[in-house]
Amino acid sequence: MMKIEVTDTPSESELAAISAGLTAFNTEDVGPSGRQSLAVLIRDDAGKTIGGISGYTAWGWLFTQWLFVPETLRGQGMAGKLLDAAETEASTRGCFGAWIDTFNPQALKAYQRQGYVVFGELPDFPVGRSRFFLQKKLSPR
């Protein structure tokens, strides 16, 4: 008999079962994703990572999951430099598009300056703000 359980503490093996099942389904449905991690790191003089991008490429798209610029480096075009580096690598990997989301108004402007265009909006996420989803065309190399 099947049972549905809600938890806020899933184990690694439980999450792995969900991931493996979905990956197998998607691979059969649309083909392998070719998912590959991609990070662009900002390091301080001591070599410590203090910011950057974390994301991945899959099915010809770059997804920037996290982008963080330390306070001391903001307003200097650092987000654009990070995105340039990630987009260049994604293009090298054969990607034809990139996407990112944010609910921060300053980040939204930075991404739009980088050539990203809004394709969706989720109002009140979080309450009082909108989460914007943006995309950009890339040229595969």
DRENVO-572812 format. One record per residue: x, y, z of N, C-alpha, C in turn. Coordinates in steps of 0.02 Angstrom, whole numbers, plus 50000, padded with zeros to 5 digits. Example, Ala and Ser with C-alpha at 12.3 -4.5 7.8 and 13.67 -1.06 7.14 Angstrom:
BEGIN
506604971650390506154977550390506604983550390
506424988850354506844994750357506455000250394
END
This chain:
BEGIN
500424994150000500005000050000500445006250000
500275011249960500645017549955500455022050014
500945025950034500835030750089501165037350069
500835042850080501125049450067501335052350134
501955054750137502225057650199502515064450184
502365069350226502645076050222503195076550274
503785079150253504345079850300504745086050284
505065088850334505535094350323506255091950334
506335085350340506995082450350507095076350305
507035077150239507155071350196507885069250199
508005062850194508695060350193509005061250124
509655060750121509995061250056509765055750009
509655049750036509435044149993508725045249969
508295048350009507615049749987507625054949930
508025060149938508085065149885508395062049822
508885057649832509205054349775508705050049736
508235046849771507725042749738507285047049693
507095052949718506685057549678507075059949618
507695061949629508115064449575508235059149522
508395053149543508525047749495507905046149454
507325045949487506715044549451506555049849399
506605056149419506455061649373506965061949316
507605060849332508115060849280507985055349229
507815049449252507675043849206507065045449163
506545048249193505945049949155506115055149101
506465060549121506625065949073507075063449018
507555059149035508015056448984507625052548932
507145048548954506735044748907506275049348867
506025054548900505545059048868505875063748817
506425067048836506735072048792507475070948778
507765065748806508475064348795508885066848854
509505064748857509945066648913510065074148916
510095076748977510165083948986510875086448974
511365082148984512055084348980512225089249036
511855088749092511945093449148512655093449173
512915099549179513605100549202513625106749246
513905106149305513975111849350514395117349318
514255123449338514655129149314514695134149372
515295136149390515395141149441515905146249417
515795152449435516265157949422516395161049491
517005160849513517165162649582517525169349586
517355173249638517735179249656518155177249717
518805178149712519255176449767519605182749793
519705182949858520085188549887520835187349880
521235191849905521965191249899522245184949930
521895182249980522125176150013521875169849978
521485170749924521235165049887520565162449912
520275165849962519625163749989519055165949943
518585161449930518005163049889517545167649928
517395173549899516985178449933516345180049894
516255177049836515655178149796515715174549730
515225175749687515245172749621514575170149598
514615165449552514025162349521514065154849532
513485151949546513405144649547512805142949504
512895138349459512345136349416512515130049378
512205129149321512355123249281512115124449209
512365120249164512115120149096511755113449086
511215113749048510825107649032510375109248973
510305104348929509865104948871509975111348831
510595113648828510765119548789510635126148824
510505126048889510375132048927510845132748987
511025138849002511385140549063510865142949114
510875139949173510445142349227510905145049282
510845151449298511205154349353510765153849414
510935149249459510535148049519510675153249572
511315154749584511515159649634512015164349604
511945170749619512445175749600512505180449661
513105180749688513225185049746513845189249736
513765195849744514325200549742514385203749811
514965203249843515045206349909514925213949906
514685216649960514515223749966515075228249940
515695226649957516265230849938516395231049863
516115226249826516225226049753515615228049712
515065229749746514455231649709514535238449677
514165239449623514185245849587514795246649542
515165241149531515775241349490515715236949428
515105234649413515015230349355515215223149366
515295221149429515525214349444515015209049421
514365210249431513855205449409513915204149334
514015209449296514105208749223514715204749205
515265205849242515885202049229515785194649244
515435193249299515305186249317514855182949264
514325186449245513875183749194514235182849127
514665187649108515055186849046515455180449047
515795179149103516205173149108515785166849104
515215166749140514775160949138514475159849069
514275165349036513975164848969514485162448918
515105164748925515635162548879515745155048886
515785152648948515865145448959515265141548933
514665144148946514055140848922514045140448846
514245145848813514275145748740514775140648715
515345140148749515845135048732515555128048739
515115127148787514785120748797514205119548748
514085124348704513565123648654512885126448672
512855130348726512215133148748511975138748702
511325138948691511015144148649510595148948690
510535147848755510135152248797510365152048869
510165157248906510315157748978509695160449013
509605158249076509055160949115509255161749187
508895166349221509055168149290508415170949320
508365170849386507785174049417508015178149477
507605183149496507775187449553507155190949579
507175192749643506665197349670506985203749694
507625204749679507985210749699507975215849643
507715221949656507665226949602508335228949572
508865229349612509525231049585509795225549541
509695219249562509915213649521509535213449455
508885214849458508475214949397508775219849347
508945225749369509245230849325509915228449297
510325225349340510975222949318510895217549264
510425213049273510325207749224510055210649158
509615215549163509365218649103509915222449066
510375225649102510955228949070511385223749034
511385217649059511775212249030511425209248969
510815211548954510465209048895509915204048910
509785202748973509245198148991508575201648985
508065197848964507395200448953506905196548997
506455200149030505955196949074505485192749031
505375186449053504875182349019504335179949067
504395181649131503885179749179503955183649244
503405184249279503395187749343502935184049391
503175183149452502775180049505502685185249560
502085188549561501975193849611501975191149682
502165195449729502165193949800502585187849818
503175187349787503655182149804504335185249812
504515187649872504125187649934503605193249934
503175193149984502635198049989502915205049982
502605209049938502825215849926503315216549869
503565210949844504025210949787503775206149734
504075206449677503935201549624504585197849609
504525191449595505095187549571505055187749495
505595189849463505625190349391506055184749363
505845182049306506205176849271506435180049205
507085179449192507385182749134507765177649092
507815179149027508185174948981508595179048933
509085175748903509525179048855509735173848804
509765175948741510015171548688510775171548690
511075165748681511795165048676511975162248607
512595163148588512845160348525513305154548539
513075148348525513515142648537514155143148497
514695140648527515345140848493515565133948474
END
